[in-house]
Amino acid sequence: MQILPAIAVDVICILVFAIVVRHAHQEATDLLGVAHTAWPFLAGCLVGTLLGRTWRHPLSLRSGVAVWLGTVAIGMSLRLLTGAGISLSFVIVASCVLALLLLGWRAGLQLIQHARARTSDESIHRHLASRH
């Protein structure tokens, strides 16, 4: 059931991206405006999630890469097909920002989990050492 929280975080990341893009271009950040900017990327996120079979390991960086690639490739394709337009600079910036968001939260979570496991292991070793 880790897939549902992972999808929720991915959706939030894409919505944050859409808000930042709209704000940077002095466009309204109301619900409809954000939805208009976000929908192609949300559709791409869904495609990346399905093609990457991320339900197997939704918190892994590998799953994050699948989600990110789907989000960017499908999102940009849908923008192009619907006449929303894309430019090379937008593709580059969006790719970088979405990578930071969609991969970043997974990497941060893995660092936290690794640190917790390491702390737990050290605590166990101290406890065992104190018994001898």
N, CA, C and O atoms as CSV, one atom per row, in Angstrom:
chain,resi,resn,atom,element,x,y,z
A,1,MET,N,N,0.815,-1.212,0.000
A,1,MET,CA,C,0.000,0.000,0.000
A,1,MET,C,C,0.851,1.266,0.000
A,1,MET,O,O,0.315,2.360,0.171
A,2,GLN,N,N,2.152,1.144,-0.186
A,2,GLN,CA,C,2.997,2.327,-0.253
A,2,GLN,C,C,2.764,3.127,-1.521
A,2,GLN,O,O,3.194,4.277,-1.616
A,3,ILE,N,N,2.090,2.534,-2.494
A,3,ILE,CA,C,1.901,3.217,-3.770
A,3,ILE,C,C,0.997,4.441,-3.625
A,3,ILE,O,O,1.251,5.462,-4.264
A,4,LEU,N,N,-0.036,4.366,-2.812
A,4,LEU,CA,C,-0.953,5.498,-2.687
A,4,LEU,C,C,-0.273,6.728,-2.086
A,4,LEU,O,O,-0.429,7.821,-2.630
A,5,PRO,N,N,0.476,6.598,-0.983
A,5,PRO,CA,C,1.199,7.781,-0.493
A,5,PRO,C,C,2.228,8.297,-1.501
A,5,PRO,O,O,2.425,9.506,-1.616
A,6,ALA,N,N,2.882,7.396,-2.230
A,6,ALA,CA,C,3.869,7.823,-3.222
A,6,ALA,C,C,3.191,8.614,-4.335
A,6,ALA,O,O,3.707,9.646,-4.765
A,7,ILE,N,N,2.054,8.144,-4.799
A,7,ILE,CA,C,1.310,8.873,-5.832
A,7,ILE,C,C,0.875,10.240,-5.305
A,7,ILE,O,O,0.948,11.240,-6.018
A,8,ALA,N,N,0.428,10.273,-4.065
A,8,ALA,CA,C,-0.002,11.544,-3.472
A,8,ALA,C,C,1.153,12.548,-3.425
A,8,ALA,O,O,0.969,13.721,-3.753
A,9,VAL,N,N,2.329,12.094,-3.023
A,9,VAL,CA,C,3.485,12.994,-2.963
A,9,VAL,C,C,3.874,13.436,-4.373
A,9,VAL,O,O,4.197,14.605,-4.582
A,10,ASP,N,N,3.848,12.523,-5.338
A,10,ASP,CA,C,4.157,12.889,-6.720
A,10,ASP,C,C,3.177,13.947,-7.236
A,10,ASP,O,O,3.588,14.914,-7.877
A,11,VAL,N,N,1.899,13.766,-6.960
A,11,VAL,CA,C,0.882,14.733,-7.399
A,11,VAL,C,C,1.144,16.090,-6.760
A,11,VAL,O,O,1.071,17.119,-7.431
A,12,ILE,N,N,1.446,16.094,-5.480
A,12,ILE,CA,C,1.749,17.354,-4.787
A,12,ILE,C,C,2.960,18.026,-5.424
A,12,ILE,O,O,2.957,19.240,-5.628
A,13,CYS,N,N,3.987,17.253,-5.738
A,13,CYS,CA,C,5.185,17.808,-6.376
A,13,CYS,C,C,4.848,18.451,-7.720
A,13,CYS,O,O,5.346,19.531,-8.036
A,14,ILE,N,N,4.017,17.798,-8.496
A,14,ILE,CA,C,3.641,18.334,-9.807
A,14,ILE,C,C,2.780,19.588,-9.642
A,14,ILE,O,O,2.917,20.533,-10.419
A,15,LEU,N,N,1.916,19.607,-8.665
A,15,LEU,CA,C,1.115,20.805,-8.403
A,15,LEU,C,C,1.993,21.967,-7.955
A,15,LEU,O,O,1.780,23.106,-8.371
A,16,VAL,N,N,2.978,21.682,-7.109
A,16,VAL,CA,C,3.937,22.721,-6.697
A,16,VAL,C,C,4.675,23.252,-7.921
A,16,VAL,O,O,4.839,24.462,-8.074
A,17,PHE,N,N,5.117,22.352,-8.789
A,17,PHE,CA,C,5.778,22.747,-10.028
A,17,PHE,C,C,4.873,23.677,-10.843
A,17,PHE,O,O,5.325,24.723,-11.309
A,18,ALA,N,N,3.614,23.309,-11.014
A,18,ALA,CA,C,2.678,24.118,-11.801
A,18,ALA,C,C,2.469,25.490,-11.171
A,18,ALA,O,O,2.401,26.494,-11.880
A,19,ILE,N,N,2.368,25.538,-9.863
A,19,ILE,CA,C,2.199,26.824,-9.167
A,19,ILE,C,C,3.421,27.704,-9.383
A,19,ILE,O,O,3.288,28.893,-9.671
A,20,VAL,N,N,4.603,27.130,-9.248
A,20,VAL,CA,C,5.844,27.899,-9.428
A,20,VAL,C,C,5.954,28.410,-10.865
A,20,VAL,O,O,6.320,29.564,-11.088
A,21,VAL,N,N,5.639,27.559,-11.833
A,21,VAL,CA,C,5.694,27.967,-13.248
A,21,VAL,C,C,4.737,29.121,-13.494
A,21,VAL,O,O,5.105,30.116,-14.119
A,22,ARG,N,N,3.521,28.993,-13.009
A,22,ARG,CA,C,2.520,30.046,-13.241
A,22,ARG,C,C,2.933,31.334,-12.543
A,22,ARG,O,O,2.790,32.420,-13.105
A,23,HIS,N,N,3.438,31.221,-11.338
A,23,HIS,CA,C,3.876,32.411,-10.599
A,23,HIS,C,C,5.048,33.087,-11.319
A,23,HIS,O,O,5.090,34.313,-11.418
A,24,ALA,N,N,5.992,32.296,-11.817
A,24,ALA,CA,C,7.158,32.844,-12.511
A,24,ALA,C,C,6.762,33.596,-13.785
A,24,ALA,O,O,7.463,34.512,-14.215
A,25,HIS,N,N,5.646,33.207,-14.378
A,25,HIS,CA,C,5.169,33.862,-15.607
A,25,HIS,C,C,4.041,34.859,-15.315
A,25,HIS,O,O,3.305,35.261,-16.216
A,26,GLN,N,N,3.920,35.247,-14.051
A,26,GLN,CA,C,2.902,36.206,-13.610
A,26,GLN,C,C,1.490,35.790,-14.051
A,26,GLN,O,O,0.676,36.631,-14.432
A,27,GLU,N,N,1.218,34.483,-13.993
A,27,GLU,CA,C,-0.113,33.970,-14.296
A,27,GLU,C,C,-0.819,33.640,-12.991
A,27,GLU,O,O,-0.171,33.385,-11.976
A,28,ALA,N,N,-2.135,33.646,-13.018
A,28,ALA,CA,C,-2.925,33.360,-11.818
A,28,ALA,C,C,-2.628,31.959,-11.303
A,28,ALA,O,O,-2.486,31.010,-12.075
A,29,THR,N,N,-2.539,31.851,-9.994
A,29,THR,CA,C,-2.290,30.548,-9.366
A,29,THR,C,C,-3.557,30.015,-8.705
A,29,THR,O,O,-3.501,29.324,-7.688
A,30,ASP,N,N,-4.702,30.348,-9.301
A,30,ASP,CA,C,-5.966,29.812,-8.810
A,30,ASP,C,C,-6.087,28.346,-9.219
A,30,ASP,O,O,-5.280,27.841,-9.999
A,31,LEU,N,N,-7.080,27.683,-8.698
A,31,LEU,CA,C,-7.250,26.247,-8.914
A,31,LEU,C,C,-7.332,25.885,-10.399
A,31,LEU,O,O,-6.667,24.950,-10.844
A,32,LEU,N,N,-8.137,26.611,-11.159
A,32,LEU,CA,C,-8.296,26.296,-12.585
A,32,LEU,C,C,-7.003,26.541,-13.362
A,32,LEU,O,O,-6.648,25.751,-14.237
A,33,GLY,N,N,-6.315,27.606,-13.054
A,33,GLY,CA,C,-5.055,27.899,-13.733
A,33,GLY,C,C,-4.004,26.844,-13.458
A,33,GLY,O,O,-3.314,26.389,-14.370
A,34,VAL,N,N,-3.885,26.458,-12.201
A,34,VAL,CA,C,-2.915,25.425,-11.816
A,34,VAL,C,C,-3.292,24.098,-12.467
A,34,VAL,O,O,-2.423,23.383,-12.966
A,35,ALA,N,N,-4.572,23.767,-12.465
A,35,ALA,CA,C,-5.027,22.519,-13.092
A,35,ALA,C,C,-4.726,22.529,-14.590
A,35,ALA,O,O,-4.329,21.508,-15.150
A,36,HIS,N,N,-4.912,23.668,-15.232
A,36,HIS,CA,C,-4.635,23.790,-16.666
A,36,HIS,C,C,-3.153,23.526,-16.968
A,36,HIS,O,O,-2.825,22.871,-17.958
A,37,THR,N,N,-2.275,24.032,-16.122
A,37,THR,CA,C,-0.836,23.820,-16.314
A,37,THR,C,C,-0.423,22.410,-15.917
A,37,THR,O,O,0.436,21.811,-16.563
A,38,ALA,N,N,-1.021,21.879,-14.870
A,38,ALA,CA,C,-0.579,20.602,-14.303
A,38,ALA,C,C,-1.084,19.368,-15.038
A,38,ALA,O,O,-0.405,18.342,-15.034
A,39,TRP,N,N,-2.256,19.433,-15.669
A,39,TRP,CA,C,-2.886,18.206,-16.164
A,39,TRP,C,C,-2.018,17.389,-17.121
A,39,TRP,O,O,-2.023,16.162,-17.018
A,40,PRO,N,N,-1.266,18.006,-18.053
A,40,PRO,CA,C,-0.454,17.158,-18.931
A,40,PRO,C,C,0.624,16.393,-18.151
A,40,PRO,O,O,0.942,15.245,-18.461
A,41,PHE,N,N,1.166,17.055,-17.146
A,41,PHE,CA,C,2.217,16.428,-16.348
A,41,PHE,C,C,1.641,15.375,-15.401
A,41,PHE,O,O,2.285,14.361,-15.132
A,42,LEU,N,N,0.441,15.612,-14.903
A,42,LEU,CA,C,-0.222,14.598,-14.071
A,42,LEU,C,C,-0.547,13.361,-14.904
A,42,LEU,O,O,-0.400,12.234,-14.430
A,43,ALA,N,N,-0.988,13.568,-16.143
A,43,ALA,CA,C,-1.244,12.430,-17.045
A,43,ALA,C,C,0.059,11.673,-17.311
A,43,ALA,O,O,0.079,10.442,-17.317
A,44,GLY,N,N,1.135,12.411,-17.528
A,44,GLY,CA,C,2.443,11.787,-17.737
A,44,GLY,C,C,2.919,11.026,-16.518
A,44,GLY,O,O,3.532,9.965,-16.633
A,45,CYS,N,N,2.634,11.571,-15.360
A,45,CYS,CA,C,2.983,10.892,-14.101
A,45,CYS,C,C,2.261,9.548,-14.015
A,45,CYS,O,O,2.852,8.542,-13.624
A,46,LEU,N,N,0.994,9.541,-14.378
A,46,LEU,CA,C,0.222,8.301,-14.361
A,46,LEU,C,C,0.812,7.283,-15.335
A,46,LEU,O,O,0.957,6.108,-14.998
A,47,VAL,N,N,1.150,7.736,-16.542
A,47,VAL,CA,C,1.743,6.836,-17.538
A,47,VAL,C,C,3.079,6.292,-17.026
A,47,VAL,O,O,3.345,5.095,-17.138
A,48,GLY,N,N,3.912,7.159,-16.469
A,48,GLY,CA,C,5.202,6.716,-15.914
A,48,GLY,C,C,5.025,5.727,-14.778
A,48,GLY,O,O,5.779,4.762,-14.658
A,49,THR,N,N,4.021,5.973,-13.944
A,49,THR,CA,C,3.729,5.071,-12.826
A,49,THR,C,C,3.323,3.693,-13.341
A,49,THR,O,O,3.767,2.671,-12.817
A,50,LEU,N,N,2.483,3.673,-14.364
A,50,LEU,CA,C,2.004,2.398,-14.906
A,50,LEU,C,C,3.095,1.673,-15.701
A,50,LEU,O,O,3.330,0.483,-15.486
A,51,LEU,N,N,3.755,2.378,-16.610
A,51,LEU,CA,C,4.793,1.733,-17.420
A,51,LEU,C,C,5.984,1.277,-16.574
A,51,LEU,O,O,6.603,0.251,-16.855
A,52,GLY,N,N,6.287,2.041,-15.555
A,52,GLY,CA,C,7.400,1.689,-14.671
A,52,GLY,C,C,7.044,0.661,-13.615
A,52,GLY,O,O,7.897,0.227,-12.841
A,53,ARG,N,N,5.763,0.273,-13.591
A,53,ARG,CA,C,5.275,-0.676,-12.582
A,53,ARG,C,C,5.752,-0.288,-11.178
A,53,ARG,O,O,6.248,-1.116,-10.413
A,54,THR,N,N,5.588,0.950,-10.882
A,54,THR,CA,C,6.158,1.494,-9.640
A,54,THR,C,C,5.457,1.004,-8.383
A,54,THR,O,O,5.943,1.230,-7.275
A,55,TRP,N,N,4.324,0.338,-8.543
A,55,TRP,CA,C,3.653,-0.197,-7.358
A,55,TRP,C,C,4.513,-1.255,-6.676
A,55,TRP,O,O,4.306,-1.549,-5.499
A,56,ARG,N,N,5.470,-1.828,-7.393
A,56,ARG,CA,C,6.353,-2.843,-6.804
A,56,ARG,C,C,7.258,-2.239,-5.733
A,56,ARG,O,O,7.402,-2.794,-4.644
A,57,HIS,N,N,7.861,-1.106,-6.051
A,57,HIS,CA,C,8.772,-0.408,-5.136
A,57,HIS,C,C,8.593,1.096,-5.315
A,57,HIS,O,O,9.481,1.769,-5.839
A,58,PRO,N,N,7.449,1.628,-4.881
A,58,PRO,CA,C,7.127,3.025,-5.191
A,58,PRO,C,C,8.074,4.056,-4.586
A,58,PRO,O,O,8.131,5.191,-5.059
A,59,LEU,N,N,8.803,3.685,-3.565
A,59,LEU,CA,C,9.680,4.643,-2.905
A,59,LEU,C,C,11.113,4.610,-3.441
A,59,LEU,O,O,11.954,5.399,-3.010
A,60,SER,N,N,11.388,3.712,-4.368
A,60,SER,CA,C,12.749,3.579,-4.894
A,60,SER,C,C,13.068,4.677,-5.897
A,60,SER,O,O,12.175,5.243,-6.527
A,61,LEU,N,N,14.352,4.966,-6.034
A,61,LEU,CA,C,14.787,5.939,-7.032
A,61,LEU,C,C,14.483,5.452,-8.441
A,61,LEU,O,O,14.185,6.256,-9.324
A,62,ARG,N,N,14.556,4.157,-8.657
A,62,ARG,CA,C,14.236,3.602,-9.974
A,62,ARG,C,C,12.789,3.914,-10.359
A,62,ARG,O,O,12.508,4.287,-11.498
A,63,SER,N,N,11.885,3.757,-9.409
A,63,SER,CA,C,10.486,4.127,-9.649
A,63,SER,C,C,10.371,5.626,-9.885
A,63,SER,O,O,9.604,6.073,-10.737
A,64,GLY,N,N,11.124,6.383,-9.139
A,64,GLY,CA,C,11.125,7.831,-9.320
A,64,GLY,C,C,11.564,8.235,-10.714
A,64,GLY,O,O,11.012,9.168,-11.297
A,65,VAL,N,N,12.552,7.539,-11.248
A,65,VAL,CA,C,13.014,7.832,-12.607
A,65,VAL,C,C,11.899,7.543,-13.615
A,65,VAL,O,O,11.683,8.325,-14.542
A,66,ALA,N,N,11.195,6.430,-13.439
A,66,ALA,CA,C,10.089,6.094,-14.343
A,66,ALA,C,C,8.995,7.158,-14.274
A,66,ALA,O,O,8.472,7.584,-15.304
A,67,VAL,N,N,8.656,7.577,-13.077
A,67,VAL,CA,C,7.630,8.604,-12.899
A,67,VAL,C,C,8.104,9.914,-13.534
A,67,VAL,O,O,7.343,10.569,-14.246
A,68,TRP,N,N,9.345,10.292,-13.281
A,68,TRP,CA,C,9.901,11.537,-13.816
A,68,TRP,C,C,9.920,11.526,-15.344
A,68,TRP,O,O,9.482,12.484,-15.981
A,69,LEU,N,N,10.426,10.443,-15.926
A,69,LEU,CA,C,10.495,10.372,-17.388
A,69,LEU,C,C,9.100,10.424,-18.014
A,69,LEU,O,O,8.893,11.109,-19.016
A,70,GLY,N,N,8.149,9.702,-17.426
A,70,GLY,CA,C,6.776,9.754,-17.928
A,70,GLY,C,C,6.181,11.141,-17.793
A,70,GLY,O,O,5.520,11.639,-18.704
A,71,THR,N,N,6.422,11.759,-16.648
A,71,THR,CA,C,5.890,13.095,-16.393
A,71,THR,C,C,6.399,14.089,-17.430
A,71,THR,O,O,5.625,14.871,-17.983
A,72,VAL,N,N,7.702,14.057,-17.690
A,72,VAL,CA,C,8.288,15.016,-18.636
A,72,VAL,C,C,7.925,14.670,-20.080
A,72,VAL,O,O,7.451,15.532,-20.820
A,73,ALA,N,N,8.140,13.426,-20.486
A,73,ALA,CA,C,7.924,13.052,-21.891
A,73,ALA,C,C,6.456,13.180,-22.299
A,73,ALA,O,O,6.144,13.793,-23.320
A,74,ILE,N,N,5.574,12.613,-21.517
A,74,ILE,CA,C,4.145,12.675,-21.848
A,74,ILE,C,C,3.612,14.086,-21.615
A,74,ILE,O,O,2.824,14.595,-22.413
A,75,GLY,N,N,4.038,14.710,-20.531
A,75,GLY,CA,C,3.585,16.075,-20.241
A,75,GLY,C,C,3.933,17.038,-21.358
A,75,GLY,O,O,3.089,17.823,-21.790
A,76,MET,N,N,5.170,16.985,-21.829
A,76,MET,CA,C,5.579,17.870,-22.932
A,76,MET,C,C,4.867,17.507,-24.228
A,76,MET,O,O,4.478,18.389,-24.994
A,77,SER,N,N,4.698,16.222,-24.475
A,77,SER,CA,C,3.986,15.781,-25.690
A,77,SER,C,C,2.545,16.281,-25.688
A,77,SER,O,O,2.053,16.766,-26.706
A,78,LEU,N,N,1.879,16.167,-24.561
A,78,LEU,CA,C,0.495,16.633,-24.469
A,78,LEU,C,C,0.408,18.148,-24.617
A,78,LEU,O,O,-0.520,18.662,-25.242
A,79,ARG,N,N,1.373,18.861,-24.044
A,79,ARG,CA,C,1.394,20.321,-24.225
A,79,ARG,C,C,1.533,20.662,-25.704
A,79,ARG,O,O,0.854,21.554,-26.212
A,80,LEU,N,N,2.409,19.954,-26.378
A,80,LEU,CA,C,2.635,20.200,-27.804
A,80,LEU,C,C,1.380,19.876,-28.624
A,80,LEU,O,O,0.981,20.639,-29.503
A,81,LEU,N,N,0.773,18.733,-28.318
A,81,LEU,CA,C,-0.426,18.298,-29.059
A,81,LEU,C,C,-1.631,19.212,-28.838
A,81,LEU,O,O,-2.482,19.340,-29.719
A,82,THR,N,N,-1.706,19.833,-27.690
A,82,THR,CA,C,-2.855,20.691,-27.375
A,82,THR,C,C,-2.585,22.159,-27.681
A,82,THR,O,O,-3.427,23.016,-27.412
A,83,GLY,N,N,-1.427,22.447,-28.237
A,83,GLY,CA,C,-1.112,23.821,-28.611
A,83,GLY,C,C,-0.660,24.696,-27.467
A,83,GLY,O,O,-0.569,25.914,-27.623
A,84,ALA,N,N,-0.376,24.108,-26.321
A,84,ALA,CA,C,0.085,24.902,-25.177
A,84,ALA,C,C,1.505,25.399,-25.388
A,84,ALA,O,O,1.929,26.370,-24.763
A,85,GLY,N,N,2.224,24.744,-26.254
A,85,GLY,CA,C,3.561,25.198,-26.606
A,85,GLY,C,C,4.631,24.738,-25.649
A,85,GLY,O,O,4.414,24.577,-24.448
A,86,ILE,N,N,5.794,24.534,-26.229
A,86,ILE,CA,C,6.982,24.211,-25.448
A,86,ILE,C,C,8.167,24.897,-26.109
A,86,ILE,O,O,8.179,25.116,-27.320
A,87,SER,N,N,9.139,25.224,-25.315
A,87,SER,CA,C,10.395,25.752,-25.824
A,87,SER,C,C,11.511,24.925,-25.207
A,87,SER,O,O,11.317,24.274,-24.180
A,88,LEU,N,N,12.660,24.951,-25.828
A,88,LEU,CA,C,13.788,24.174,-25.312
A,88,LEU,C,C,14.117,24.566,-23.884
A,88,LEU,O,O,14.379,23.703,-23.047
A,89,SER,N,N,14.106,25.867,-23.598
A,89,SER,CA,C,14.424,26.299,-22.234
A,89,SER,C,C,13.396,25.775,-21.238
A,89,SER,O,O,13.755,25.392,-20.125
A,90,PHE,N,N,12.113,25.753,-21.626
A,90,PHE,CA,C,11.076,25.228,-20.733
A,90,PHE,C,C,11.280,23.736,-20.494
A,90,PHE,O,O,11.143,23.267,-19.364
A,91,VAL,N,N,11.602,22.991,-21.536
A,91,VAL,CA,C,11.834,21.547,-21.398
A,91,VAL,C,C,13.000,21.298,-20.444
A,91,VAL,O,O,12.919,20.429,-19.576
A,92,ILE,N,N,14.073,22.054,-20.603
A,92,ILE,CA,C,15.256,21.864,-19.753
A,92,ILE,C,C,14.943,22.211,-18.303
A,92,ILE,O,O,15.232,21.432,-17.395
A,93,VAL,N,N,14.352,23.379,-18.091
A,93,VAL,CA,C,14.051,23.811,-16.717
A,93,VAL,C,C,13.021,22.877,-16.075
A,93,VAL,O,O,13.185,22.465,-14.927
A,94,ALA,N,N,11.970,22.547,-16.813
A,94,ALA,CA,C,10.940,21.656,-16.265
A,94,ALA,C,C,11.522,20.291,-15.940
A,94,ALA,O,O,11.208,19.714,-14.899
A,95,SER,N,N,12.363,19.772,-16.815
A,95,SER,CA,C,12.992,18.467,-16.564
A,95,SER,C,C,13.822,18.494,-15.292
A,95,SER,O,O,13.762,17.568,-14.482
A,96,CYS,N,N,14.590,19.549,-15.121
A,96,CYS,CA,C,15.445,19.661,-13.925
A,96,CYS,C,C,14.616,19.828,-12.659
A,96,CYS,O,O,14.873,19.165,-11.654
A,97,VAL,N,N,13.629,20.706,-12.702
A,97,VAL,CA,C,12.801,20.950,-11.510
A,97,VAL,C,C,11.996,19.707,-11.152
A,97,VAL,O,O,11.906,19.337,-9.981
A,98,LEU,N,N,11.415,19.066,-12.152
A,98,LEU,CA,C,10.635,17.851,-11.872
A,98,LEU,C,C,11.535,16.718,-11.378
A,98,LEU,O,O,11.114,15.929,-10.532
A,99,ALA,N,N,12.760,16.624,-11.889
A,99,ALA,CA,C,13.702,15.625,-11.365
A,99,ALA,C,C,14.003,15.905,-9.904
A,99,ALA,O,O,13.992,14.998,-9.072
A,100,LEU,N,N,14.274,17.170,-9.598
A,100,LEU,CA,C,14.554,17.543,-8.211
A,100,LEU,C,C,13.389,17.186,-7.294
A,100,LEU,O,O,13.591,16.664,-6.198
A,101,LEU,N,N,12.184,17.465,-7.741
A,101,LEU,CA,C,11.016,17.183,-6.905
A,101,LEU,C,C,10.694,15.693,-6.823
A,101,LEU,O,O,10.560,15.147,-5.728
A,102,LEU,N,N,10.568,15.034,-7.978
A,102,LEU,CA,C,10.108,13.642,-7.998
A,102,LEU,C,C,11.169,12.649,-7.543
A,102,LEU,O,O,10.839,11.607,-6.977
A,103,LEU,N,N,12.428,12.960,-7.783
A,103,LEU,CA,C,13.513,12.101,-7.299
A,103,LEU,C,C,13.980,12.548,-5.923
A,103,LEU,O,O,14.413,11.737,-5.104
A,104,GLY,N,N,13.885,13.853,-5.681
A,104,GLY,CA,C,14.387,14.412,-4.422
A,104,GLY,C,C,13.700,13.877,-3.187
A,104,GLY,O,O,14.361,13.555,-2.199
A,105,TRP,N,N,12.370,13.777,-3.226
A,105,TRP,CA,C,11.692,13.297,-2.020
A,105,TRP,C,C,12.019,11.830,-1.758
A,105,TRP,O,O,12.100,11.403,-0.606
A,106,ARG,N,N,12.208,11.063,-2.830
A,106,ARG,CA,C,12.578,9.654,-2.656
A,106,ARG,C,C,13.996,9.526,-2.105
A,106,ARG,O,O,14.251,8.715,-1.215
A,107,ALA,N,N,14.907,10.322,-2.632
A,107,ALA,CA,C,16.293,10.290,-2.150
A,107,ALA,C,C,16.358,10.725,-0.682
A,107,ALA,O,O,17.074,10.126,0.120
A,108,GLY,N,N,15.613,11.756,-0.349
A,108,GLY,CA,C,15.580,12.207,1.046
A,108,GLY,C,C,15.026,11.145,1.976
A,108,GLY,O,O,15.550,10.935,3.070
A,109,LEU,N,N,13.980,10.486,1.549
A,109,LEU,CA,C,13.387,9.407,2.346
A,109,LEU,C,C,14.380,8.262,2.533
A,109,LEU,O,O,14.501,7.709,3.626
A,110,GLN,N,N,15.083,7.914,1.468
A,110,GLN,CA,C,16.073,6.838,1.576
A,110,GLN,C,C,17.201,7.213,2.525
A,110,GLN,O,O,17.676,6.364,3.280
A,111,LEU,N,N,17.639,8.467,2.502
A,111,LEU,CA,C,18.678,8.915,3.440
A,111,LEU,C,C,18.194,8.812,4.880
A,111,LEU,O,O,18.937,8.379,5.761
A,112,ILE,N,N,16.960,9.207,5.116
A,112,ILE,CA,C,16.395,9.121,6.464
A,112,ILE,C,C,16.298,7.665,6.909
A,112,ILE,O,O,16.666,7.334,8.036
A,113,GLN,N,N,15.803,6.795,6.029
A,113,GLN,CA,C,15.672,5.382,6.373
A,113,GLN,C,C,17.044,4.761,6.643
A,113,GLN,O,O,17.200,3.965,7.569
A,114,HIS,N,N,18.032,5.128,5.832
A,114,HIS,CA,C,19.390,4.615,6.029
A,114,HIS,C,C,19.955,5.088,7.365
A,114,HIS,O,O,20.576,4.309,8.088
A,115,ALA,N,N,19.745,6.349,7.692
A,115,ALA,CA,C,20.248,6.892,8.957
A,115,ALA,C,C,19.564,6.214,10.143
A,115,ALA,O,O,20.217,5.910,11.141
A,116,ARG,N,N,18.272,5.978,10.044
A,116,ARG,CA,C,17.545,5.301,11.125
A,116,ARG,C,C,18.046,3.868,11.305
A,116,ARG,O,O,18.243,3.409,12.430
A,117,ALA,N,N,18.248,3.170,10.194
A,117,ALA,CA,C,18.732,1.795,10.275
A,117,ALA,C,C,20.123,1.764,10.883
A,117,ALA,O,O,20.433,0.895,11.697
A,118,ARG,N,N,20.958,2.712,10.488
A,118,ARG,CA,C,22.331,2.770,11.019
A,118,ARG,C,C,22.320,3.066,12.521
A,118,ARG,O,O,23.065,2.453,13.286
A,119,THR,N,N,21.475,4.003,12.935
A,119,THR,CA,C,21.351,4.330,14.356
A,119,THR,C,C,20.850,3.128,15.135
A,119,THR,O,O,21.331,2.850,16.233
A,120,SER,N,N,19.887,2.418,14.572
A,120,SER,CA,C,19.338,1.229,15.226
A,120,SER,C,C,20.403,0.146,15.345
A,120,SER,O,O,20.526,-0.490,16.392
A,121,ASP,N,N,21.176,-0.067,14.276
A,121,ASP,CA,C,22.250,-1.059,14.304
A,121,ASP,C,C,23.298,-0.706,15.360
A,121,ASP,O,O,23.757,-1.578,16.097
A,122,GLU,N,N,23.673,0.562,15.433
A,122,GLU,CA,C,24.664,0.992,16.423
A,122,GLU,C,C,24.143,0.786,17.833
A,122,GLU,O,O,24.897,0.389,18.721
A,123,SER,N,N,22.866,1.051,18.046
A,123,SER,CA,C,22.259,0.865,19.360
A,123,SER,C,C,22.279,-0.609,19.755
A,123,SER,O,O,22.562,-0.942,20.905
A,124,ILE,N,N,21.981,-1.484,18.810
A,124,ILE,CA,C,21.996,-2.925,19.077
A,124,ILE,C,C,23.415,-3.379,19.410
A,124,ILE,O,O,23.617,-4.149,20.348
A,125,HIS,N,N,24.391,-2.907,18.647
A,125,HIS,CA,C,25.786,-3.289,18.903
A,125,HIS,C,C,26.258,-2.794,20.270
A,125,HIS,O,O,26.964,-3.515,20.975
A,126,ARG,N,N,25.878,-1.575,20.652
A,126,ARG,CA,C,26.240,-1.055,21.983
A,126,ARG,C,C,25.615,-1.903,23.060
A,126,ARG,O,O,26.261,-2.225,24.058
A,127,HIS,N,N,24.350,-2.271,22.866
A,127,HIS,CA,C,23.637,-3.081,23.853
A,127,HIS,C,C,24.301,-4.450,23.997
A,127,HIS,O,O,24.499,-4.935,25.111
A,128,LEU,N,N,24.645,-5.071,22.868
A,128,LEU,CA,C,25.292,-6.382,22.918
A,128,LEU,C,C,26.676,-6.286,23.541
A,128,LEU,O,O,27.076,-7.173,24.296
A,129,ALA,N,N,27.401,-5.240,23.241
A,129,ALA,CA,C,28.744,-5.053,23.793
A,129,ALA,C,C,28.685,-4.840,25.305
A,129,ALA,O,O,29.572,-5.290,26.030
A,130,SER,N,N,27.664,-4.169,25.772
A,130,SER,CA,C,27.545,-3.897,27.219
A,130,SER,C,C,27.203,-5.165,27.994
A,130,SER,O,O,27.414,-5.216,29.205
A,131,ARG,N,N,26.691,-6.167,27.336
A,131,ARG,CA,C,26.314,-7.417,27.996
A,131,ARG,C,C,27.526,-8.322,28.181
A,131,ARG,O,O,27.486,-9.254,28.984
A,132,HIS,N,N,28.612,-8.054,27.441
A,132,HIS,CA,C,29.793,-8.917,27.545
A,132,HIS,C,C,30.826,-8.314,28.406
A,132,HIS,O,O,31.887,-8.905,28.604
